[in-house]
Amino acid sequence: MAAKKPENMSFEESLGELELIVKKLELGELALEDALKQFERGISLARISSTKLQSAEQQVQILLEQDGEQTLAPFQEDA
């Protein structure tokens, strides 16, 4: 089965795959060509993940704005 395109993956999926790629590369057992392909895939996953994270952060900022000011409240965990 062909790997999903990074832009079609959830943030969690891309982060999980990126972690696997890092582990493979750290082992140093891949042939140079395979290592380069994995590195390229990893860079693509990292860029897409970063974009998705920035988008989520922007959405949170927008949701927190009220009357032109940011209002933050302490986190209250339900008992």
DOZAMI-930627 format. One record per residue (C-alpha): residue number from 1; residue in three letters; z negated, y, x. Coordinates in nm, 2 decimals, always signed. Example, Ala and Ser with C-alpha at 12.3 -4.5 7.8 and 13.67 -1.06 7.14 Angstrom:
residues 2
+-----+-----+--------+--------+--------+
:   i :  aa :      w :      v :      u :
+-----+-----+--------+--------+--------+
:   1 : Ala :  -0.78 :  -0.45 :  +1.23 :
:   2 : Ser :  -0.71 :  -0.11 :  +1.37 :
+-----+-----+--------+--------+--------+
END
This chain:
residues 79
+-----+-----+--------+--------+--------+
:   i :  aa :      w :      v :      u :
+-----+-----+--------+--------+--------+
:   1 : Met :  +0.00 :  +0.00 :  +0.00 :
:   2 : Ala :  +0.09 :  +0.34 :  +0.13 :
:   3 : Ala :  -0.18 :  +0.59 :  +0.20 :
:   4 : Lys :  -0.23 :  +0.86 :  -0.06 :
:   5 : Lys :  -0.12 :  +1.21 :  +0.03 :
:   6 : Pro :  -0.42 :  +1.42 :  +0.13 :
:   7 : Glu :  -0.35 :  +1.68 :  -0.14 :
:   8 : Asn :  -0.37 :  +1.40 :  -0.41 :
:   9 : Met :  -0.71 :  +1.28 :  -0.29 :
:  10 : Ser :  -1.05 :  +1.40 :  -0.41 :
:  11 : Phe :  -1.27 :  +1.59 :  -0.16 :
:  12 : Glu :  -1.49 :  +1.28 :  -0.13 :
:  13 : Glu :  -1.20 :  +1.04 :  -0.07 :
:  14 : Ser :  -1.05 :  +1.26 :  +0.20 :
:  15 : Leu :  -1.39 :  +1.31 :  +0.37 :
:  16 : Gly :  -1.45 :  +0.93 :  +0.36 :
:  17 : Glu :  -1.11 :  +0.85 :  +0.51 :
:  18 : Leu :  -1.16 :  +1.12 :  +0.78 :
:  19 : Glu :  -1.49 :  +0.96 :  +0.88 :
:  20 : Leu :  -1.32 :  +0.63 :  +0.92 :
:  21 : Ile :  -1.04 :  +0.78 :  +1.13 :
:  22 : Val :  -1.30 :  +0.95 :  +1.36 :
:  23 : Lys :  -1.48 :  +0.61 :  +1.40 :
:  24 : Lys :  -1.15 :  +0.44 :  +1.49 :
:  25 : Leu :  -1.06 :  +0.71 :  +1.74 :
:  26 : Glu :  -1.41 :  +0.71 :  +1.90 :
:  27 : Leu :  -1.38 :  +0.34 :  +1.97 :
:  28 : Gly :  -1.07 :  +0.41 :  +2.18 :
:  29 : Glu :  -0.91 :  +0.08 :  +2.10 :
:  30 : Leu :  -0.59 :  +0.21 :  +1.93 :
:  31 : Ala :  -0.26 :  +0.23 :  +2.11 :
:  32 : Leu :  -0.16 :  +0.58 :  +2.20 :
:  33 : Glu :  +0.11 :  +0.60 :  +1.93 :
:  34 : Asp :  -0.13 :  +0.47 :  +1.66 :
:  35 : Ala :  -0.41 :  +0.71 :  +1.78 :
:  36 : Leu :  -0.17 :  +1.00 :  +1.75 :
:  37 : Lys :  -0.07 :  +0.90 :  +1.40 :
:  38 : Gln :  -0.44 :  +0.87 :  +1.30 :
:  39 : Phe :  -0.52 :  +1.21 :  +1.46 :
:  40 : Glu :  -0.23 :  +1.37 :  +1.27 :
:  41 : Arg :  -0.36 :  +1.22 :  +0.94 :
:  42 : Gly :  -0.71 :  +1.33 :  +1.03 :
:  43 : Ile :  -0.60 :  +1.69 :  +1.09 :
:  44 : Ser :  -0.42 :  +1.69 :  +0.76 :
:  45 : Leu :  -0.72 :  +1.55 :  +0.58 :
:  46 : Ala :  -0.95 :  +1.81 :  +0.74 :
:  47 : Arg :  -0.72 :  +2.10 :  +0.65 :
:  48 : Ile :  -0.69 :  +1.99 :  +0.28 :
:  49 : Ser :  -1.07 :  +1.92 :  +0.26 :
:  50 : Ser :  -1.14 :  +2.27 :  +0.41 :
:  51 : Thr :  -0.92 :  +2.43 :  +0.15 :
:  52 : Lys :  -1.08 :  +2.24 :  -0.13 :
:  53 : Leu :  -1.43 :  +2.33 :  -0.01 :
:  54 : Gln :  -1.33 :  +2.70 :  +0.02 :
:  55 : Ser :  -1.20 :  +2.69 :  -0.33 :
:  56 : Ala :  -1.52 :  +2.54 :  -0.46 :
:  57 : Glu :  -1.72 :  +2.80 :  -0.28 :
:  58 : Gln :  -1.51 :  +3.08 :  -0.44 :
:  59 : Gln :  -1.57 :  +2.93 :  -0.78 :
:  60 : Val :  -1.94 :  +2.92 :  -0.72 :
:  61 : Gln :  -1.94 :  +3.29 :  -0.61 :
:  62 : Ile :  -1.75 :  +3.39 :  -0.92 :
:  63 : Leu :  -1.99 :  +3.20 :  -1.15 :
:  64 : Leu :  -2.29 :  +3.36 :  -0.98 :
:  65 : Glu :  -2.16 :  +3.71 :  -1.02 :
:  66 : Gln :  -2.31 :  +3.90 :  -1.31 :
:  67 : Asp :  -2.25 :  +4.27 :  -1.38 :
:  68 : Gly :  -2.10 :  +4.31 :  -1.04 :
:  69 : Glu :  -2.41 :  +4.18 :  -0.86 :
:  70 : Gln :  -2.50 :  +3.84 :  -0.74 :
:  71 : Thr :  -2.80 :  +3.69 :  -0.91 :
:  72 : Leu :  -2.95 :  +3.39 :  -0.74 :
:  73 : Ala :  -3.24 :  +3.20 :  -0.89 :
:  74 : Pro :  -3.47 :  +2.95 :  -0.71 :
:  75 : Phe :  -3.38 :  +2.59 :  -0.77 :
:  76 : Gln :  -3.61 :  +2.43 :  -1.03 :
:  77 : Glu :  -3.60 :  +2.06 :  -1.03 :
:  78 : Asp :  -3.69 :  +1.90 :  -1.36 :
:  79 : Ala :  -4.01 :  +1.70 :  -1.34 :
+-----+-----+--------+--------+--------+
END
